[in-house]
Amino acid sequence: MKRVDLERRLRMAGCYLKREGGSHSLWINPQTGVIEALPRHNEIMEPLAKKILKNLTGHG
């Protein structure tokens, strides 16, 4: 999955970028308080993208 597509889906779910790290960006869901690291690659492997979506939004 493209990183921009994953970020778009996270924003649509109400998540936002908390901060940029060295090799990852930290995203947070303000409703649940869950924080997830998003690697800074143009292409993110599908299983990892689904895991991030599931952890932050509750559904993949």
PyMOL Python script that loads the backbone (N, CA, C, O; Angstrom):
from pymol import cmd

cmd.read_pdbstr("""\
ATOM      1  N   MET A   1       0.853  -1.168   0.000  1.00  0.00           N
ATOM      2  CA  MET A   1       0.000   0.000   0.000  1.00  0.00           C
ATOM      3  C   MET A   1       0.900   1.232   0.000  1.00  0.00           C
ATOM      4  O   MET A   1       1.926   1.258   0.680  1.00  0.00           O
ATOM      5  N   LYS A   2       0.523   2.222  -0.743  1.00  0.00           N
ATOM      6  CA  LYS A   2       1.273   3.471  -0.757  1.00  0.00           C
ATOM      7  C   LYS A   2       1.089   4.180   0.584  1.00  0.00           C
ATOM      8  O   LYS A   2       0.011   4.149   1.178  1.00  0.00           O
ATOM      9  N   ARG A   3       2.150   4.811   1.039  1.00  0.00           N
ATOM     10  CA  ARG A   3       2.109   5.501   2.334  1.00  0.00           C
ATOM     11  C   ARG A   3       1.062   6.604   2.338  1.00  0.00           C
ATOM     12  O   ARG A   3       0.350   6.781   3.326  1.00  0.00           O
ATOM     13  N   VAL A   4       0.961   7.349   1.240  1.00  0.00           N
ATOM     14  CA  VAL A   4      -0.011   8.445   1.182  1.00  0.00           C
ATOM     15  C   VAL A   4      -1.438   7.910   1.283  1.00  0.00           C
ATOM     16  O   VAL A   4      -2.296   8.561   1.879  1.00  0.00           O
ATOM     17  N   ASP A   5      -1.705   6.735   0.710  1.00  0.00           N
ATOM     18  CA  ASP A   5      -3.038   6.135   0.802  1.00  0.00           C
ATOM     19  C   ASP A   5      -3.348   5.725   2.235  1.00  0.00           C
ATOM     20  O   ASP A   5      -4.463   5.924   2.718  1.00  0.00           O
ATOM     21  N   LEU A   6      -2.353   5.150   2.915  1.00  0.00           N
ATOM     22  CA  LEU A   6      -2.535   4.750   4.306  1.00  0.00           C
ATOM     23  C   LEU A   6      -2.781   5.975   5.182  1.00  0.00           C
ATOM     24  O   LEU A   6      -3.663   5.953   6.040  1.00  0.00           O
ATOM     25  N   GLU A   7      -2.012   7.042   4.975  1.00  0.00           N
ATOM     26  CA  GLU A   7      -2.193   8.266   5.752  1.00  0.00           C
ATOM     27  C   GLU A   7      -3.576   8.863   5.509  1.00  0.00           C
ATOM     28  O   GLU A   7      -4.206   9.363   6.441  1.00  0.00           O
ATOM     29  N   ARG A   8      -4.047   8.814   4.281  1.00  0.00           N
ATOM     30  CA  ARG A   8      -5.370   9.331   3.947  1.00  0.00           C
ATOM     31  C   ARG A   8      -6.453   8.546   4.696  1.00  0.00           C
ATOM     32  O   ARG A   8      -7.390   9.131   5.240  1.00  0.00           O
ATOM     33  N   ARG A   9      -6.314   7.229   4.719  1.00  0.00           N
ATOM     34  CA  ARG A   9      -7.295   6.388   5.421  1.00  0.00           C
ATOM     35  C   ARG A   9      -7.269   6.652   6.926  1.00  0.00           C
ATOM     36  O   ARG A   9      -8.311   6.639   7.581  1.00  0.00           O
ATOM     37  N   LEU A  10      -6.074   6.892   7.471  1.00  0.00           N
ATOM     38  CA  LEU A  10      -5.972   7.195   8.898  1.00  0.00           C
ATOM     39  C   LEU A  10      -6.636   8.532   9.221  1.00  0.00           C
ATOM     40  O   LEU A  10      -7.350   8.650  10.217  1.00  0.00           O
ATOM     41  N   ARG A  11      -6.398   9.547   8.372  1.00  0.00           N
ATOM     42  CA  ARG A  11      -7.018  10.853   8.603  1.00  0.00           C
ATOM     43  C   ARG A  11      -8.543  10.759   8.526  1.00  0.00           C
ATOM     44  O   ARG A  11      -9.245  11.384   9.321  1.00  0.00           O
ATOM     45  N   MET A  12      -9.055   9.978   7.568  1.00  0.00           N
ATOM     46  CA  MET A  12     -10.499   9.816   7.424  1.00  0.00           C
ATOM     47  C   MET A  12     -11.104   9.147   8.665  1.00  0.00           C
ATOM     48  O   MET A  12     -12.275   9.361   8.980  1.00  0.00           O
ATOM     49  N   ALA A  13     -10.308   8.345   9.362  1.00  0.00           N
ATOM     50  CA  ALA A  13     -10.768   7.663  10.570  1.00  0.00           C
ATOM     51  C   ALA A  13     -10.624   8.540  11.815  1.00  0.00           C
ATOM     52  O   ALA A  13     -10.987   8.114  12.912  1.00  0.00           O
ATOM     53  N   GLY A  14     -10.099   9.761  11.661  1.00  0.00           N
ATOM     54  CA  GLY A  14      -9.981  10.675  12.794  1.00  0.00           C
ATOM     55  C   GLY A  14      -8.609  10.693  13.453  1.00  0.00           C
ATOM     56  O   GLY A  14      -8.414  11.374  14.460  1.00  0.00           O
ATOM     57  N   CYS A  15      -7.651   9.946  12.892  1.00  0.00           N
ATOM     58  CA  CYS A  15      -6.293   9.913  13.453  1.00  0.00           C
ATOM     59  C   CYS A  15      -5.494  11.102  12.923  1.00  0.00           C
ATOM     60  O   CYS A  15      -5.842  11.693  11.901  1.00  0.00           O
ATOM     61  N   TYR A  16      -4.431  11.439  13.625  1.00  0.00           N
ATOM     62  CA  TYR A  16      -3.567  12.511  13.152  1.00  0.00           C
ATOM     63  C   TYR A  16      -2.111  12.215  13.491  1.00  0.00           C
ATOM     64  O   TYR A  16      -1.812  11.376  14.341  1.00  0.00           O
ATOM     65  N   LEU A  17      -1.216  12.919  12.812  1.00  0.00           N
ATOM     66  CA  LEU A  17       0.217  12.765  13.005  1.00  0.00           C
ATOM     67  C   LEU A  17       0.613  13.420  14.317  1.00  0.00           C
ATOM     68  O   LEU A  17       0.402  14.617  14.511  1.00  0.00           O
ATOM     69  N   LYS A  18       1.185  12.634  15.214  1.00  0.00           N
ATOM     70  CA  LYS A  18       1.613  13.172  16.511  1.00  0.00           C
ATOM     71  C   LYS A  18       2.984  13.827  16.389  1.00  0.00           C
ATOM     72  O   LYS A  18       3.180  14.966  16.812  1.00  0.00           O
ATOM     73  N   ARG A  19       3.946  13.080  15.797  1.00  0.00           N
ATOM     74  CA  ARG A  19       5.275  13.647  15.584  1.00  0.00           C
ATOM     75  C   ARG A  19       6.042  12.800  14.582  1.00  0.00           C
ATOM     76  O   ARG A  19       5.706  11.643  14.332  1.00  0.00           O
ATOM     77  N   GLU A  20       7.079  13.402  14.017  1.00  0.00           N
ATOM     78  CA  GLU A  20       7.972  12.706  13.100  1.00  0.00           C
ATOM     79  C   GLU A  20       9.189  12.230  13.888  1.00  0.00           C
ATOM     80  O   GLU A  20       9.757  12.975  14.686  1.00  0.00           O
ATOM     81  N   GLY A  21       9.575  10.992  13.654  1.00  0.00           N
ATOM     82  CA  GLY A  21      10.771  10.460  14.283  1.00  0.00           C
ATOM     83  C   GLY A  21      11.877  10.339  13.244  1.00  0.00           C
ATOM     84  O   GLY A  21      11.779  10.916  12.161  1.00  0.00           O
ATOM     85  N   GLY A  22      12.918   9.599  13.566  1.00  0.00           N
ATOM     86  CA  GLY A  22      14.030   9.434  12.648  1.00  0.00           C
ATOM     87  C   GLY A  22      13.668   8.609  11.432  1.00  0.00           C
ATOM     88  O   GLY A  22      13.958   9.006  10.304  1.00  0.00           O
ATOM     89  N   SER A  23      13.035   7.460  11.648  1.00  0.00           N
ATOM     90  CA  SER A  23      12.679   6.596  10.531  1.00  0.00           C
ATOM     91  C   SER A  23      11.196   6.233  10.534  1.00  0.00           C
ATOM     92  O   SER A  23      10.733   5.508   9.653  1.00  0.00           O
ATOM     93  N   HIS A  24      10.443   6.738  11.529  1.00  0.00           N
ATOM     94  CA  HIS A  24       9.014   6.447  11.629  1.00  0.00           C
ATOM     95  C   HIS A  24       8.261   7.728  11.974  1.00  0.00           C
ATOM     96  O   HIS A  24       8.831   8.676  12.513  1.00  0.00           O
ATOM     97  N   SER A  25       6.984   7.735  11.656  1.00  0.00           N
ATOM     98  CA  SER A  25       6.082   8.801  12.071  1.00  0.00           C
ATOM     99  C   SER A  25       5.115   8.189  13.082  1.00  0.00           C
ATOM    100  O   SER A  25       4.654   7.062  12.905  1.00  0.00           O
ATOM    101  N   LEU A  26       4.815   8.925  14.126  1.00  0.00           N
ATOM    102  CA  LEU A  26       3.888   8.428  15.140  1.00  0.00           C
ATOM    103  C   LEU A  26       2.506   9.025  14.900  1.00  0.00           C
ATOM    104  O   LEU A  26       2.335  10.244  14.857  1.00  0.00           O
ATOM    105  N   TRP A  27       1.525   8.139  14.745  1.00  0.00           N
ATOM    106  CA  TRP A  27       0.140   8.532  14.532  1.00  0.00           C
ATOM    107  C   TRP A  27      -0.664   8.163  15.762  1.00  0.00           C
ATOM    108  O   TRP A  27      -0.387   7.153  16.409  1.00  0.00           O
ATOM    109  N   ILE A  28      -1.664   8.978  16.091  1.00  0.00           N
ATOM    110  CA  ILE A  28      -2.480   8.750  17.278  1.00  0.00           C
ATOM    111  C   ILE A  28      -3.963   8.807  16.923  1.00  0.00           C
ATOM    112  O   ILE A  28      -4.384   9.581  16.064  1.00  0.00           O
ATOM    113  N   ASN A  29      -4.734   7.979  17.596  1.00  0.00           N
ATOM    114  CA  ASN A  29      -6.183   8.038  17.525  1.00  0.00           C
ATOM    115  C   ASN A  29      -6.633   8.736  18.807  1.00  0.00           C
ATOM    116  O   ASN A  29      -6.542   8.145  19.883  1.00  0.00           O
ATOM    117  N   PRO A  30      -7.115   9.972  18.722  1.00  0.00           N
ATOM    118  CA  PRO A  30      -7.454  10.719  19.937  1.00  0.00           C
ATOM    119  C   PRO A  30      -8.622  10.122  20.720  1.00  0.00           C
ATOM    120  O   PRO A  30      -8.739  10.364  21.921  1.00  0.00           O
ATOM    121  N   GLN A  31      -9.478   9.353  20.071  1.00  0.00           N
ATOM    122  CA  GLN A  31     -10.622   8.765  20.770  1.00  0.00           C
ATOM    123  C   GLN A  31     -10.190   7.618  21.681  1.00  0.00           C
ATOM    124  O   GLN A  31     -10.747   7.443  22.765  1.00  0.00           O
ATOM    125  N   THR A  32      -9.196   6.832  21.244  1.00  0.00           N
ATOM    126  CA  THR A  32      -8.757   5.679  22.030  1.00  0.00           C
ATOM    127  C   THR A  32      -7.417   5.906  22.717  1.00  0.00           C
ATOM    128  O   THR A  32      -7.090   5.208  23.677  1.00  0.00           O
ATOM    129  N   GLY A  33      -6.636   6.873  22.239  1.00  0.00           N
ATOM    130  CA  GLY A  33      -5.311   7.125  22.794  1.00  0.00           C
ATOM    131  C   GLY A  33      -4.242   6.193  22.262  1.00  0.00           C
ATOM    132  O   GLY A  33      -3.103   6.230  22.729  1.00  0.00           O
ATOM    133  N   VAL A  34      -4.591   5.349  21.283  1.00  0.00           N
ATOM    134  CA  VAL A  34      -3.639   4.397  20.712  1.00  0.00           C
ATOM    135  C   VAL A  34      -2.653   5.144  19.814  1.00  0.00           C
ATOM    136  O   VAL A  34      -3.045   5.977  18.996  1.00  0.00           O
ATOM    137  N   ILE A  35      -1.371   4.831  19.982  1.00  0.00           N
ATOM    138  CA  ILE A  35      -0.309   5.415  19.153  1.00  0.00           C
ATOM    139  C   ILE A  35       0.338   4.287  18.370  1.00  0.00           C
ATOM    140  O   ILE A  35       0.598   3.215  18.915  1.00  0.00           O
ATOM    141  N   GLU A  36       0.597   4.528  17.090  1.00  0.00           N
ATOM    142  CA  GLU A  36       1.183   3.511  16.217  1.00  0.00           C
ATOM    143  C   GLU A  36       2.277   4.164  15.377  1.00  0.00           C
ATOM    144  O   GLU A  36       2.127   5.293  14.911  1.00  0.00           O
ATOM    145  N   ALA A  37       3.385   3.434  15.189  1.00  0.00           N
ATOM    146  CA  ALA A  37       4.494   3.914  14.370  1.00  0.00           C
ATOM    147  C   ALA A  37       4.265   3.526  12.916  1.00  0.00           C
ATOM    148  O   ALA A  37       3.944   2.379  12.606  1.00  0.00           O
ATOM    149  N   LEU A  38       4.434   4.502  12.033  1.00  0.00           N
ATOM    150  CA  LEU A  38       4.269   4.299  10.595  1.00  0.00           C
ATOM    151  C   LEU A  38       5.631   4.496   9.933  1.00  0.00           C
ATOM    152  O   LEU A  38       6.180   5.597   9.984  1.00  0.00           O
ATOM    153  N   PRO A  39       6.192   3.444   9.308  1.00  0.00           N
ATOM    154  CA  PRO A  39       7.516   3.592   8.700  1.00  0.00           C
ATOM    155  C   PRO A  39       7.495   4.605   7.564  1.00  0.00           C
ATOM    156  O   PRO A  39       6.484   4.772   6.881  1.00  0.00           O
ATOM    157  N   ARG A  40       8.625   5.276   7.372  1.00  0.00           N
ATOM    158  CA  ARG A  40       8.718   6.288   6.330  1.00  0.00           C
ATOM    159  C   ARG A  40       9.264   5.694   5.034  1.00  0.00           C
ATOM    160  O   ARG A  40      10.378   6.000   4.609  1.00  0.00           O
ATOM    161  N   HIS A  41       8.455   4.844   4.424  1.00  0.00           N
ATOM    162  CA  HIS A  41       8.782   4.269   3.121  1.00  0.00           C
ATOM    163  C   HIS A  41       7.651   4.657   2.178  1.00  0.00           C
ATOM    164  O   HIS A  41       6.516   4.852   2.613  1.00  0.00           O
ATOM    165  N   ASN A  42       7.956   4.771   0.890  1.00  0.00           N
ATOM    166  CA  ASN A  42       6.902   5.092  -0.077  1.00  0.00           C
ATOM    167  C   ASN A  42       5.885   3.966  -0.166  1.00  0.00           C
ATOM    168  O   ASN A  42       4.692   4.213  -0.344  1.00  0.00           O
ATOM    169  N   GLU A  43       6.355   2.735  -0.042  1.00  0.00           N
ATOM    170  CA  GLU A  43       5.494   1.560  -0.140  1.00  0.00           C
ATOM    171  C   GLU A  43       5.561   0.805   1.185  1.00  0.00           C
ATOM    172  O   GLU A  43       6.648   0.475   1.661  1.00  0.00           O
ATOM    173  N   ILE A  44       4.406   0.535   1.778  1.00  0.00           N
ATOM    174  CA  ILE A  44       4.338  -0.201   3.043  1.00  0.00           C
ATOM    175  C   ILE A  44       3.703  -1.552   2.752  1.00  0.00           C
ATOM    176  O   ILE A  44       2.662  -1.630   2.100  1.00  0.00           O
ATOM    177  N   MET A  45       4.332  -2.606   3.234  1.00  0.00           N
ATOM    178  CA  MET A  45       3.828  -3.951   2.988  1.00  0.00           C
ATOM    179  C   MET A  45       2.381  -4.071   3.468  1.00  0.00           C
ATOM    180  O   MET A  45       2.014  -3.525   4.509  1.00  0.00           O
ATOM    181  N   GLU A  46       1.578  -4.781   2.708  1.00  0.00           N
ATOM    182  CA  GLU A  46       0.135  -4.891   2.975  1.00  0.00           C
ATOM    183  C   GLU A  46      -0.190  -5.424   4.378  1.00  0.00           C
ATOM    184  O   GLU A  46      -1.059  -4.860   5.043  1.00  0.00           O
ATOM    185  N   PRO A  47       0.481  -6.499   4.857  1.00  0.00           N
ATOM    186  CA  PRO A  47       0.156  -6.983   6.218  1.00  0.00           C
ATOM    187  C   PRO A  47       0.428  -5.923   7.292  1.00  0.00           C
ATOM    188  O   PRO A  47      -0.342  -5.794   8.244  1.00  0.00           O
ATOM    189  N   LEU A  48       1.507  -5.175   7.143  1.00  0.00           N
ATOM    190  CA  LEU A  48       1.832  -4.136   8.113  1.00  0.00           C
ATOM    191  C   LEU A  48       0.815  -3.002   8.045  1.00  0.00           C
ATOM    192  O   LEU A  48       0.395  -2.484   9.080  1.00  0.00           O
ATOM    193  N   ALA A  49       0.420  -2.615   6.849  1.00  0.00           N
ATOM    194  CA  ALA A  49      -0.573  -1.552   6.682  1.00  0.00           C
ATOM    195  C   ALA A  49      -1.889  -1.951   7.328  1.00  0.00           C
ATOM    196  O   ALA A  49      -2.524  -1.134   7.995  1.00  0.00           O
ATOM    197  N   LYS A  50      -2.305  -3.200   7.139  1.00  0.00           N
ATOM    198  CA  LYS A  50      -3.552  -3.678   7.742  1.00  0.00           C
ATOM    199  C   LYS A  50      -3.458  -3.707   9.260  1.00  0.00           C
ATOM    200  O   LYS A  50      -4.429  -3.389   9.947  1.00  0.00           O
ATOM    201  N   LYS A  51      -2.287  -4.089   9.795  1.00  0.00           N
ATOM    202  CA  LYS A  51      -2.084  -4.121  11.244  1.00  0.00           C
ATOM    203  C   LYS A  51      -2.193  -2.711  11.824  1.00  0.00           C
ATOM    204  O   LYS A  51      -2.833  -2.512  12.857  1.00  0.00           O
ATOM    205  N   ILE A  52      -1.573  -1.740  11.165  1.00  0.00           N
ATOM    206  CA  ILE A  52      -1.613  -0.353  11.633  1.00  0.00           C
ATOM    207  C   ILE A  52      -3.049   0.161  11.608  1.00  0.00           C
ATOM    208  O   ILE A  52      -3.511   0.778  12.568  1.00  0.00           O
ATOM    209  N   LEU A  53      -3.754  -0.096  10.503  1.00  0.00           N
ATOM    210  CA  LEU A  53      -5.149   0.334  10.407  1.00  0.00           C
ATOM    211  C   LEU A  53      -6.011  -0.308  11.489  1.00  0.00           C
ATOM    212  O   LEU A  53      -6.843   0.359  12.103  1.00  0.00           O
ATOM    213  N   LYS A  54      -5.810  -1.595  11.720  1.00  0.00           N
ATOM    214  CA  LYS A  54      -6.609  -2.303  12.726  1.00  0.00           C
ATOM    215  C   LYS A  54      -6.342  -1.749  14.124  1.00  0.00           C
ATOM    216  O   LYS A  54      -7.275  -1.543  14.901  1.00  0.00           O
ATOM    217  N   ASN A  55      -5.062  -1.506  14.445  1.00  0.00           N
ATOM    218  CA  ASN A  55      -4.722  -1.017  15.775  1.00  0.00           C
ATOM    219  C   ASN A  55      -5.261   0.394  16.015  1.00  0.00           C
ATOM    220  O   ASN A  55      -5.720   0.701  17.115  1.00  0.00           O
ATOM    221  N   LEU A  56      -5.209   1.260  14.985  1.00  0.00           N
ATOM    222  CA  LEU A  56      -5.624   2.637  15.176  1.00  0.00           C
ATOM    223  C   LEU A  56      -7.122   2.848  14.999  1.00  0.00           C
ATOM    224  O   LEU A  56      -7.709   3.680  15.690  1.00  0.00           O
ATOM    225  N   THR A  57      -7.746   2.116  14.095  1.00  0.00           N
ATOM    226  CA  THR A  57      -9.149   2.396  13.785  1.00  0.00           C
ATOM    227  C   THR A  57     -10.099   1.330  14.318  1.00  0.00           C
ATOM    228  O   THR A  57     -11.303   1.572  14.416  1.00  0.00           O
ATOM    229  N   GLY A  58      -9.584   0.172  14.659  1.00  0.00           N
ATOM    230  CA  GLY A  58     -10.449  -0.889  15.139  1.00  0.00           C
ATOM    231  C   GLY A  58     -10.872  -1.852  14.056  1.00  0.00           C
ATOM    232  O   GLY A  58     -11.395  -2.926  14.352  1.00  0.00           O
ATOM    233  N   HIS A  59     -10.654  -1.488  12.807  1.00  0.00           N
ATOM    234  CA  HIS A  59     -10.953  -2.388  11.683  1.00  0.00           C
ATOM    235  C   HIS A  59      -9.944  -2.153  10.565  1.00  0.00           C
ATOM    236  O   HIS A  59      -9.487  -1.029  10.363  1.00  0.00           O
ATOM    237  N   GLY A  60      -9.597  -3.214   9.840  1.00  0.00           N
ATOM    238  CA  GLY A  60      -8.576  -3.163   8.789  1.00  0.00           C
ATOM    239  C   GLY A  60      -9.169  -2.781   7.526  1.00  0.00           C
ATOM    240  O   GLY A  60      -8.468  -2.683   6.520  1.00  0.00           O
TER     241      GLY A  60
END
""", "prot")
cmd.dss("prot")
cmd.show_as("cartoon", "prot")
cmd.util.cbc("prot")
cmd.orient("prot")
